[in-house]
């Protein structure tokens, strides 16, 4: 057998690059294989990387003029919608301007490429500057197994060997299934379709419209009936001179509707309130891709085995808790923990499942699996028909009454609320929904 790596990482997304950075800084010899021309080349997603994890991976990244983020979040908005109105909960805080930032807006193609450059810098400073590599434009077709243990990978006719493998292949679970850690494809009812446009503006126009200052930015999530009855919600994130705008739609609901994602997005953009918000922008990019809904039932049956670990979205690590859609931060942290486990295994010279199970322990003790377990009920709650139809309709109906001033006697607020409740639901149904929400969120 030819010279081995300590680890081969499959996938150059956030999980894989975070693992690579950790391995480089701990003087491990590794190979990261990415099927795109460069890290991020095939990644059409984007959004918010929440938390302070990046500052631990790349200290003081905000001082890097070429840092791969667009803006930091200091303004958050949640918008309920009906056919012609919106009602928003708005929060902005000076404390969000402090570094390290609590969330940064990224375009993944740019961000992943930047992070890969930082990994290369870490490799150059390691003991294996000439023996660790980032290898793009290579498709891994098989994880090589020997007696039930992962020992390397095959790409075409080429084979590479290692003491350990980190699978960070994204939502496509081909290799995770091949090594026996998952029995089937992720089912459609645990997947959604993300459809997104990048819309460009003059930077000053964008900053004035969304009240941005410097690198401050806004995230806006939308809940309501503007998706033509298809279960889902919308998002808007402000980049430097563009916005990321789109929808995340239930794959099952979309299939049953017979509608096309792009048609639903166009109808969504035509909403009278959003039409004003989006005025004057130029669409420069459109993309659609599958994303996980974060249902723990479709996680791999295990995330470790002899010689192999699974990280990021390949392990179905994603959560919509109602406050935010978290996926990139989970990918980053899981990649770091996977690499730390490999470093420990290298020290012990033991890459068996008995040692690599420490990765599971680390994840169980981290915010990743604690949050996924604590908020698992939110997955069903936030995707219920009441949350994307009944509640937004009720809230907007109440808003129309409350904020309308007429030359006639004004009803008490409780009378307006009662009228809206009777029109869209009942107090009993809202009580049950509230109790379910309280348990879930």
Steps between C-alpha positions, in 0.01 A plus 500: 500500500636845406568782748188586699340821618382539856162601357319547170218754502229458237340835424634855496200675653492659843511169691791364296699825506449541875630147552796573271590819687493313831714216366755740351537687827554172682772383258302218344568387143178510300342514157182696436318407180243735345302409187467864386768702324557673833332499840166670452493459121194272516344660807204720414377550855560792730346673795616557855782326682380540857706509818863576571653176371681662210695728735646190665590347164634824346576744786409863425377409152321837488839673462566309177418733209428199283294311760232292335197648676266766361361670811442430867151476647382779727138515383253213506143494374225237495213577262152345491319526167156465348394579144548877518657583839799436724544527876860499625677443829813712481811493718821701468772527761824694541636199687496304173769736366755358744773263382505208469172533315203285598422425136643580158332492159689293245486397137630147518697498177702798618515398865608139444770609258634752753495243779689253281772763456525529878537121520785519250671758720461266800648213297804714412561561870465132594756221514346348185512802270609278210289196589150637570284605208172651387410315180214653297315371194506137620194282552528237773319193373565259784626479855738205511420248773714223646341267753229751580746788549532804273858508367489744210311627197478432128467778243487354150798266474691678778503373857612692807542352844461642850456397862166682508234653276272797569193497275371855448320444169195714577137395478588243230560193719647261241823429687333498841278221373789322331691464828188362669413793726171575324263251345317712246472837330372789710121483437322785325294590808827590679621721216415846374577689181686826542448739209694826499580808295792735545369851425744786445452865597712809507668460840378836631145419392520166682642656816240778504210264432593259778649759739849352497815669626850382407498120498182465705236274350147368540337160492127478429295180515147481356210280612164498326268416216700655216634158392178394320411246767838324491646450844805719548634845572715774357825676582689817416864561593689819416839449337742783417328614179248220449233318694445127527125453464299182474289221641544169676216269398398157624595247233189290563267803499666635187464165324133470593425854380628437148653847505856594406729668757584788268132577434430509874800729549375739229157511662666559837698793355177647361349536848404870526721565802802302375466657157579837655790356700658339194446792262793592278707186551664295226489120527854374432475142624236232552550164669305215656623212714387241752543569872428299813214599731695388808283205596718282725315187389695507173842547652741212421447210739845592631753773415813295563637157422842338469716760328218734394303801630208692344473879539280790396191457287615148409406423862176699457618762750259787444232668707225758455412591858280793407772753584726412208587230250825354628708279277829666417593545867412135566715394204794706623484371856450137398799525264716636780388228742556227240856624441571526872391138535737399219787683672428310821484171307835577338656555842363165618579334165151359511244592234247234597135571572583470871711816475303685232179472702640794697379710206143405587567589865643839401197576283260388775673739741498788252230749409445313171325184620371662820311757293383245244355285778352788700332658198409192299132569565545831320554315172138376499360813662653751259398294197137460609223647286396733783843665507519588129129566444287558811738707715627736225144561380380574853794731579464700178122526538548638851760744368262636239243575768740632764688741274198627305363837612145570384249774564288269711515357853812291551453153652704395799812302420352184653200532268729526197697197613184300564371583153828383340506180705144410401575569135810279481475251784360473853633571847501128571712423194736786581534377858596154375743654253649718772552208733663301220723795420597546862607136522684512167673837514 
